Amino acid sequence: MRTVQVLAIAMVLVAIVTFFTGYYVSPPKTITTTQTITTAHTVTQLQTVVQTVTQAITPSTLTVTQTIVKEVSEHEVKYPITIVDSAGRTVTIEKEPQRVVVIASTQAMVLSALGAGGKIVGASDTVTNNPVLMSILQKQGAGEVINIGSFSSPSLEAILSANPDLVIFYASFYRNVYDSIASKLPPNVKVVYFDCYIARTMFDEIYKLGLIFNRVDRALKLISKWTSRLIYITSKAMEIRPSDKAKTFFETYTDLATAGPGSGWYLVLALAGGINVFGDVTQPYPKVSPEAVIERNPDVIIKVVSSTRYDPCRMNSTKPLDETYNTIISRPGWSTISAVKNSRVYVYTTAYLDGPGYVIQTALVAKLLYPDVFKDVDIQQWIYEWLKDIGLENPEQICKLPWAYPPTPGK
């Protein structure tokens, strides 16, 4: 690759990564009161986040990216290459990996989007137990994919039996477990730590995986496509008047655990234009009391469930979403909360919404919060596009159920 191309690519990626990482370098000041959050503070917090993204990822930057995509499409990566993974480790890759073990579906989907899903020979049960993902890998040429166990406690013996030349672990979780396994792998097995689901690092990870697997052109096309949509959502969110901002309680997979700084959903909510009623917490996933939610009286409640709880591509009923919704609105004392009184409680699944799918999560949350502002955003169509990106043929025929309950207004 010519030097000017490498520099141009670096500039694009630095702009993108500066946005996602810079936010956590300078987090908003902690709110002192434990009872209420002022609208002025949270609006200022949101404006800071959104201004950062719009300054870092601009339409002109995307134009440069699209130009680079065309220029590098005829160029191959020259091995060996050296990258720094999301754990800050410097890793040298001597040749394109042919046998890969991934720790979770997040990495499997990104590799599939890069056209490298056929190289996966081992994966955790989040992949091997998912027939939709397995069919995608097999269509890309994968043979037997060994189940290495759960992503939280993978089996060293199973990983070794897959005879990999590259293993991809999470960077943000279970580091002690993964470091222990990595120390026991043969020297010829390379190990990289990539989450592939946290917004502040995912575009950088996609690009580096594109380098590792000699698929830079596909990586840059993904980056260009999904950053442009992220800009669209955040720019519209910035136009919402402060007085119209929705105070939101965001509940993660665990009951009454919310999204604090350092979690992917904390940033999703901010970029979507929501005001986090627990914006004063300091932990990524702190549990709060039911009484604390009542006291902060959110306008909107959003609950996420995992794909093991509800998968629109593998299930034939929205019953899991319905049950979760009914559980939330039936919690003692919650009938007094504005969100419950005004029927503004929503549940959605994160199934397949990793990697660039996090952009879709941002759009989905934005549409739940402000249906009139985002009435032109067709969430289901965006999801189908992402599923096609990872290699699922005819997702409209396979994934007919909605991702959210109640379904998103409009499209």
Secondary structure, 3 states (H helix, E strand, C coil): CCHHHHHHHHHHHHHHHHHHHHHHHCCCCCCCCCCCCCHHHHHHHHHHHHHHHHHHCCHHHHHHHHHHHHHHCCCCCCCCEEEECCCCCEEEECCCCCCEEECCHHHHHHHHHCCCHHHEEEECHHHHCCHHHHHHHHHCCCCCCEECECCCCECHHHHHHCCCCEEEECCCCCHHHHHHHHHCCCCCCEEEECCCCCHHHHHHHHHHHHHHCCCHHHHHHHHHHHHHHHHHHHHHHHCCCHHHCCEEEEECCCCCEECCCCCHHHHHHHHCCCEECCCCCCCCCCECCHHHHHHHCCCEEEEEECCCCCCCCCCCCCHHHHHHHHHHHCCCCHHHCHHHHCCCEEEEECCCCCCCHHHHHHHHHHHHHCCCCCCCCCHHHHHHHHHHHCCCCCHHHHCCCCCEECCCCCC
